[in-house]
Amino acid sequence: LRYDEDKIYTSIGPSILVAVNPYKILPLYSTPTLHGYTNHTHGNHPPHIFAVADLVYRNMRDTGLDQSVVVSGESGAGKTESCK
């Protein structure tokens, strides 16, 4: 059902995001969308790759420690698009 509504992201807690390739262009990566996920609290917005990026950045800034993001999936699953 979420996929039919172009909701390609599902969150499993604040640091795990599952994405499915919609096989079409969706308006998910605009500048206003990016700003909407800057300094946001988990659960206040729908799941999005920008939320994970913001969490990692804030953890790095606040702790001074390196952070890692694992992006995994089959060929053609949309890993490159998610990392742009």
PELIN-V584758 format. One record per pair of residues at least 24 apart in sequence whose ideal C-beta (glycine too) atoms are under 10 Angstrom apart, sorted by the first residue. I is the first residue (numbers start at 0). J is the second residue. D is the distance in whole Angstrom. If there is no record, write none. Layout:
I_J_D / I_J_D
This chain:
1_45_10 / 1_46_10 / 6_45_7 / 6_46_8 / 7_46_9 / 7_47_9 / 7_48_10 / 7_77_8 / 7_81_10 / 8_45_7 / 8_46_4 / 8_47_6 / 8_48_7 / 8_49_10 / 8_50_9 / 8_51_9 / 8_81_9 / 9_45_10 / 9_46_6 / 10_41_8 / 10_42_8 / 10_44_10 / 10_45_8 / 10_46_4 / 10_47_9 / 10_50_8 / 10_51_9 / 11_46_9 / 12_41_8 / 13_40_9 / 13_41_4 / 13_42_8 / 13_46_10 / 13_50_8 / 13_51_8 / 13_54_6 / 14_41_9 / 14_50_10 / 14_51_7 / 14_54_6 / 14_55_8 / 14_58_9 / 14_68_9 / 15_46_10 / 15_51_8 / 15_69_10 / 16_46_6 / 16_47_8 / 16_48_6 / 16_50_7 / 16_51_5 / 16_52_10 / 16_54_10 / 16_68_10 / 16_70_10 / 16_81_9 / 17_46_8 / 17_72_10 / 18_46_9 / 18_47_9 / 18_48_7 / 18_51_10 / 18_70_9 / 18_72_8 / 18_76_8 / 18_77_6 / 18_78_9 / 18_80_9 / 18_81_6 / 19_72_9 / 19_76_8 / 19_77_8 / 20_72_8 / 20_73_9 / 20_75_7 / 20_76_5 / 20_77_4 / 20_78_9 / 20_80_8 / 20_81_9 / 21_77_8 / 21_80_10 / 22_75_9 / 22_77_9 / 24_80_10 / 27_80_10 / 28_80_8 / 28_81_10 / 28_83_8 / 48_77_10 / 48_80_9 / 48_81_5 / 48_82_8 / 48_83_9 / 51_81_9 / 52_81_10 / 52_82_10
